[in-house]
Structures are given as C-alpha cells and as structure tokens.
Amino acid sequence: MLLAGGDLGIKTWAAQALTDGHSIDIGLLQLRLAYNPGVAFSLGATLPAWIVFTATALITAASRSTPGGRPAPGA
C-alpha cells in the first residue's frame, strides 16, 4: 500500500512539474515527462482495448497456475 501511494504521488508530481517540455537535471539523470500509449514499449498502442485486456488476463492466469491447476509456489 505504501509503494502504491508513493507511486501515485510521484506520478502526480511529475505530471505537474514536468509539463510543457520542461525537464529537471539532477546530475547524471535528466527527468522528462513521456507517455506510453501502449502496453510495453508501445506494443498494443494500435490494438483495441479488449484485445490488450484479454491478452493480459490470459498471460496473468497462465503465469499464476501450474499444470495441476494449483497456484504456483510463492504466487
């Protein structure tokens, strides 16, 4: 819960502080705001939402179970 709250807080800050092409230079890093319209690496950006949702659900279900139908150890 703490991580989710921190994530939302950082996203809110970034959306406000890095708008209109602004960037923040913090030494070795330069922070810029960018949006990803797809899933990973913009894959799925042009696919209908129901296809992306269905594929995500199938992958999640497959990764959480073993051939015996029981949850994978540690899942």
C-alpha positions as CSV (number, residue, x, y, z in Angstrom):
1,M,0.0,0.0,0.0
2,L,2.9,2.3,0.8
3,L,4.5,1.7,-2.6
4,A,1.3,2.3,-4.5
5,G,0.8,5.6,-2.6
6,G,4.4,6.7,-3.3
7,D,4.0,5.7,-7.0
8,L,0.8,7.8,-7.3
9,G,2.4,10.7,-5.5
10,I,5.5,10.7,-7.8
11,K,3.3,10.5,-10.9
12,T,1.2,13.4,-9.7
13,W,4.3,15.5,-9.0
14,A,5.8,14.6,-12.4
15,A,2.6,15.5,-14.3
16,Q,2.7,18.9,-12.6
17,A,6.4,19.7,-12.6
18,L,7.4,18.3,-16.0
19,T,4.6,19.7,-18.2
20,D,5.2,21.7,-21.5
21,G,8.5,20.0,-22.2
22,H,10.2,21.1,-19.0
23,S,13.0,18.8,-17.7
24,I,14.9,18.6,-14.4
25,D,18.6,18.0,-14.4
26,I,19.8,16.0,-11.4
27,G,23.4,15.3,-12.2
28,L,23.7,12.1,-14.2
29,L,20.0,12.0,-14.9
30,Q,17.6,14.3,-16.7
31,L,14.0,13.9,-15.9
32,R,11.5,14.4,-18.7
33,L,7.8,13.5,-18.8
34,A,6.8,11.0,-21.5
35,Y,3.6,9.0,-22.0
36,N,3.4,5.4,-23.3
37,P,0.2,4.9,-25.2
38,G,0.7,1.1,-25.4
39,V,1.5,-1.7,-23.0
40,A,5.2,-2.4,-23.1
41,F,7.4,-0.4,-25.5
42,S,4.2,0.9,-27.1
43,L,3.2,-2.6,-28.2
44,G,-0.5,-2.7,-28.4
45,A,-0.9,1.1,-28.9
46,T,-2.9,0.5,-32.1
47,L,-4.9,-2.6,-30.8
48,P,-8.4,-2.4,-29.4
49,A,-8.5,-2.2,-25.6
50,W,-10.4,-5.5,-25.3
51,I,-7.6,-7.4,-27.1
52,V,-4.9,-5.9,-24.8
53,F,-7.1,-6.7,-21.7
54,T,-7.8,-10.3,-22.8
55,A,-4.1,-11.0,-23.6
56,T,-3.1,-9.5,-20.3
57,A,-5.7,-11.6,-18.4
58,L,-4.6,-14.8,-20.2
59,I,-0.9,-14.3,-19.5
60,T,-1.7,-13.5,-15.9
61,A,-3.8,-16.6,-15.4
62,A,-1.2,-18.8,-17.1
63,S,1.6,-17.5,-15.0
64,R,-0.3,-17.9,-11.7
65,S,-1.1,-21.6,-12.1
66,T,0.7,-24.8,-12.7
67,P,-0.4,-27.7,-14.9
68,G,-2.2,-29.2,-11.9
69,G,-4.4,-26.2,-11.5
70,R,-2.9,-25.1,-8.2
71,P,-1.3,-21.7,-7.7
72,A,2.4,-21.7,-8.4
73,P,4.7,-21.7,-5.3
74,G,5.1,-18.2,-4.0
75,A,2.2,-16.8,-6.0
